[in-house]
Amino acid sequence: MRLVTFADDDAPRLGVWLGNYVLDLRRAQPRLPTEMIAFLQAGEPARAQVRATAVYADERFCISAAAVTLLAPLPQPRNIICVGHNYHGHTGAEPPAYPDIFAKFANVVLAHGQPIVLPRAAQAVDYEAELAVVIGKRARHIPVERALDYVAGYTIFNDVSARDFQKRQSQWTLGKTFDTFGPLGPALVTQDEIGDPGNLNLTLWVNGVRRQQANTRDLIFAVPFLIAYLSQVMTLEPGDLISTGTPSGTGASLTPPVFLRAGDVVKIEIERIGVLENPVVAEAG
């Protein structure tokens, strides 16, 4: 399934993307939670109910996709856990012994089509195309071989970064957490549709020019390992997001470096997940 969150006059609503239509789950299954994290917390019975509903979607409960304004599938992720230096070819000659882990906050989250805002304070804003994993059930001390059982699905994340702020300190937090620095979406594609997350093509373009291209088999620390590793430290909960790192080709790595400018359009495609596209604008004032 391709689960989406979309705008409504009353509150964000949960739906299933069906190509030319979106199935409005609040109308089709009014007893189900209408918010993504609450839906994930409801577990496999809720997901099975939605799958059955989507197979025989009643047109009375469907909205034309052209009329839908998508929000980020997880408008308020519980945690945003990111991995740095996690692709062969992006880390230099010697891969790290352990994952570099850092966090972003919910203020960064941005939907497909919404603008990335270049902050007045930052001069070196960069893109990072990443596969994001959404946790579907509570996980603590999980073995690697069972890790994917705890995944609800996958989506696309753009770990936008202000390199000048990032380099000011050994901790990356400030450079990573400006408002709008986390485009996410367009949908949460459930685990059953993806299968092996370790063999997905990933591509990023800026203004139609390809800047990043890789496959997730090039990850140094694969998705199951990351889930198991993190679960040694913290209890992962439904709605936690793990962004798995970016491959080579970032703007900072070019000679000379090329950073985002107002008027740019950043497009990311990940195989079997979809396309996340965002324009770039300057901060007002």
N, C-alpha and C positions, 0 to 999 in steps of 0.2 A: 504494500500500500504506500501511497504518497500522501502523507498527512500534512495538512497546511493549517496555519492560523490566518484568518482573514478579517478585515475590518467590517464593523457593523455599527449602526447608530447607537446601540445600547452598550455593547462591549465586544471585545474580540471573540471570534467564534472559531470552532474547530471544524475542519472539513476534510474530505478526501478528494484529491485531484484526479479527475477522470478524463484527462485529455481536454476536450472542448468544454467540459462542465466541472463544477465543484459540487460535491454532495454535501449539503448543509446538515451536519450531524445533530445540531440542536433541534431541527425540525424532524429529521428522520428517526432519531433515537433520543427523545427528550429526557430520558432518565440517565443518560450518560453524562459524565463531566464535560463541560464545554471549554475547558482550559487544558492546554497540552500536558502540563506536569501532573495535574490531578488525574487526567486520563491515563498517563503512564503509571501512576500510583495504583490505579484500579486493576492493573495487571493483565494477564493473558485472557481472562474471561471477557473483559471489555474489548480487547483487541479482536478476539474471535467474533464478537458480536458485530463489530464494525466491518470486518472482512465479509461476513455473510450479508450485511446490509449493502455493501458496495457492489457485490456480485449482481444483485438484482435491484440496482438503484432506481427508485421511483422518481420519475421525471418531475413530480410535484415538489420534490425536495432538492432539485438540482438548480444551480445558478450558472448562467453562461460564464465561462472562464474570463471572457473579455470584460465582464462587468465586475469582476472581483478585484479588490485591492488587497494584495498579499501583505501580511506582516511577517516578521521573523517567525519561523515555526515555534521557537522557544523565545517569546518576547522577554521573559525574565528567567534566564537559566539560573538554577540553584548555585552552581559553581561553574566557572570557566577556567579549566585547567589546560595549560598550553605546554608544548614540548618544543624546545629549541635544539638546533643542530642535530636533526634527526634524519637527514637524507645523505646517503653516500654521494659524494660530489659537491656537497654544500658545506662540509665541515672541515675541509682540508685533508691532509694525508692520513691522519690518525683519528679514527672514530672515537667518540667518548666512551668511557667504561660504563657510565651510568647516564640515564636521561637527564637533560637540563630541564627542570620543571619551573614554571612561573605561572602567575595568575593574571587574568583580566577580570573586570567587573561588569555588571549588567548595564552600566551606562554606555558601554561601547556598542551594544547590539543595534543592528540596523537591518532593515528588510531589503529584499531584492527591489531594485529600482530607486531606492532612496539615496540621497547624496552623501558621499563621504565629505566631511567638512575639513578643509585645511585650516588648522588653528593659526591665529595671528602669531602665537608665540613660537611656532615650530617652522623650520626652514627645510627640513629633509624628511618628508613623509613618503613612506615606501609601502609597497604591496607585499603580501605573502599568501599565496594560494595554499589551502590546507584541507585535508579530509578531517571532518569532525565526527566524533563518536558520541552518541547520546545514550546514556545509561538508562536501563529500563526497570531494574529492580535492585534492591539493596545488596551491596557487595562488600564483604570484608574478608580478608585473608583468602582470596580466590586463587586456586591453582590455574596456571596458564592454560591447561587443556580444557578447562570449563569456562574460561573468561568470556567467550562470545555468547554464552547462555545469558549473560547479564546485559546484553546490548539490546536496546529498543530499535535502533536504526542509525542512519548516517545522514549527514548533510554537508554543505560546503561552508567553510569559514575563511574569511579574509583577515588575517592577523595584521591589520594596518599598524604601522610603527613609525614613530618620529625618531629617526636615527640620531639626530643631534641630542635630544633628551635622553635617549636610550644610552648614549655613550658617556653621559655625565657622571654616572655612578655604576658600581658593580651590579646593583640590582636594576632590573629593566622596567620596573613598574610604571614610572612616570611616562616613559616613552611609548608604552603600550596601552595606556588607559585614557587617552583623550576621548571625548564624546565622539561617537560614530566610528570608532576604530575597530569595529567588529561586525562587518556585514555577514549575514547568516541566512542560509536558505538555498533555494526557494521553498523546499519541502523537507520533511523528515521522511526518508525512505526506509521502510522497515527492513529488519535484518533478513527476512525470508526472501526479499527481492534482490539482495546484494550478494548473499553467499559469502565468498571469500573476500574480505576487505583488503587483502594483501596482493591484489592484482587488478588495480583500477587505474586507468589512464587519467592524468590530471594535466590541464593546460590553462595558462593565463595569458590574456592579451591586454595590451594597453593601446587604445585607439586602433584596434585591428592588427597590431604588430605583436607577434608571439614573443613573450618574454620568458615564460616558464613552461617546461614540458617534462613530465616524469611519469613513472608508474609507482604505485605504492609498494611494489615488491622491492623498491630501492630504499625503503625505510630501514634505518639501523635498528630501531626498537619497534617491532611490529605491534599491531593493535592488541592482541591477546597479552603480550608481555606488559604493555603499558597499563592495562587494566589490573593485571595481577600485581604489578609493582606498586601502583598507587593504593591498591586495596590493603597493602601491608601497613600503610601509614594512616589512611583515613577510611571512613565508611562512605562508600560511593552510594548515592541515592538517585532514584528516578528524577530525570531532568538535569543531572550533572552532564556537562559537556567537556569532552577531552579533544582538544585540537592537536593533531599529530605531527605538526611541523611542516616546514616548507622546503621545496627543492631549490637547486641553484637557479640563478637568473633574476634575483631581486635587483631593484634599481641601484642599491648600494654597491652591488658587486660588479656593475658595469664600469667600463673605462672610457670616458669619465663617468662618475655616477649620474644616473638620471632619476630624479624624484618626481612625484606626482605634482601636476599643476592644475589649476582651475580650468575646466573645459575638457579634461581627460575623461575617458570612459574605461573602467576596469571590468573585464569579463573573465569569469572563471568557469570552466566546464570540468566536471568529473564524471567519468563513465558510469552509466546506470543511475546517476543521481540527478543530473540536470545542469542548468546554467544559472549562475549568480552574476548579475550585472549591476554596476553602480556608477553613476556619474560622480565627478569630483567638482566641488565648488569651494570658493574662498569663504572664510568666516566673515559674516556681516560686520561692518564697522571698521 
